[in-house]
Amino acid sequence: MTSYREAIIADLPAICRLGQVVNLLHHEALPHIFSPVSDPQRDIVYWRKGIENIGATTYVAETSGEIVGFVAVDVATEKHTQLQPVCFARIGSICVSESSRGQGIGRELMARAEHWAVSNGAVDIRLNVWSFNQSAFRLYEELGYEIRSMFLGKALTHDET
Ligand SMILES: CC(C)(COP(=O)(O)OP(=O)(O)OC[C@H]1O[C@@H](n2cnc3c(N)ncnc32)[C@H](O)[C@@H]1OP(=O)(O)O)[C@@H](O)C(=O)NCCC(=O)NCCS
């Protein structure tokens, strides 16, 4: 059985390991954008903020005492004069270990993140997914997320002469 709770500092090594899984996936698809994986502890300062910062949290999924998934979420308010000053939530990262996928853990983590977002005043929730990542996109689509923006990019070549 899988249980869900907010992460504590002692979960950081497991979150770092899962964070590397997300990193590797993105590096393999877009090596010119995402760095290769290295020391699993490299990103510990970043993941720690998702536990300690005000207006942020991380949920973990635990099966038989092992962390098998996490989601990081925070809230923010738009400051631009042309945007409505709404409080919205951002999914920073989500990962379920490969052997635990397809059992509804990702869906449940997203539900926890959304519930936390509502409790923290958010009226909207947003996330970024790269276009190669169709399995993540399918999950978000099933959960009611819609494409609102398209983020374009192009590699530029530099003439050696
Ligand atoms: C995206 C990700 C978090 C989804 O996690 P997950 O636990 O596999 O998600 P779920 O099980 O809730 O749903 C995924 C699939 O399982 C299916 N599913 C859900 N509950 C199920 C159950 N009880 N039994 C069988 N299948 C189930 C869903 O319908 C969905 O199927 P589909 O993808 O074929 O449409 C996971 O694939 C992952 O960690 N990917 C790598 C990291 C990543 O890409 N992160 C997102 C970056 S934007």
The ligand as a Gaussian input file, in Angstrom:
#p B3LYP/6-31G(d) Opt

LIG

0 1
 C        4.629000      11.377000     -15.295000
 C        4.677000      10.402000     -14.108000
 C        4.939000      11.220000     -12.850000
 C        3.333000       9.688000     -13.988000
 O        3.374000       8.890000     -12.817000
 P        2.490000       7.544000     -12.673000
 O        2.479000       7.161000     -11.259000
 O        2.945000       6.541000     -13.662000
 O        1.076000       8.129000     -13.091000
 P       -0.322000       7.373000     -12.952000
 O       -0.135000       5.924000     -12.653000
 O       -1.146000       8.156000     -12.004000
 O       -0.891000       7.564000     -14.392000
 C       -0.073000       7.185000     -15.497000
 C       -0.754000       6.147000     -16.324000
 O       -1.191000       5.069000     -15.534000
 C       -2.606000       4.842000     -15.723000
 N       -3.144000       4.416000     -14.449000
 C       -3.535000       5.187000     -13.456000
 N       -3.979000       4.457000     -12.428000
 C       -3.825000       3.157000     -12.796000
 C       -4.072000       1.915000     -12.157000
 N       -4.608000       1.832000     -10.924000
 N       -3.751000       0.778000     -12.829000
 C       -3.218000       0.859000     -14.071000
 N       -2.959000       2.013000     -14.711000
 C       -3.268000       3.145000     -14.078000
 C       -3.108000       6.185000     -16.168000
 O       -4.309000       6.092000     -16.907000
 C       -1.982000       6.638000     -17.032000
 O       -2.004000       5.914000     -18.240000
 P       -1.481000       6.553000     -19.583000
 O       -0.195000       7.289000     -19.270000
 O       -1.261000       5.380000     -20.456000
 O       -2.559000       7.474000     -20.042000
 C        5.773000       9.312000     -14.306000
 O        5.585000       8.718000     -15.554000
 C        7.183000       9.819000     -14.209000
 O        7.758000       9.929000     -13.133000
 N        7.810000      10.149000     -15.362000
 C        9.202000      10.573000     -15.373000
 C        9.391000      11.968000     -14.807000
 C        8.577000      12.988000     -15.566000
 O        8.424000      12.926000     -16.771000
 N        8.057000      13.969000     -14.830000
 C        7.245000      15.023000     -15.394000
 C        8.082000      16.137000     -15.846000
 S        7.050000      17.435000     -16.546000

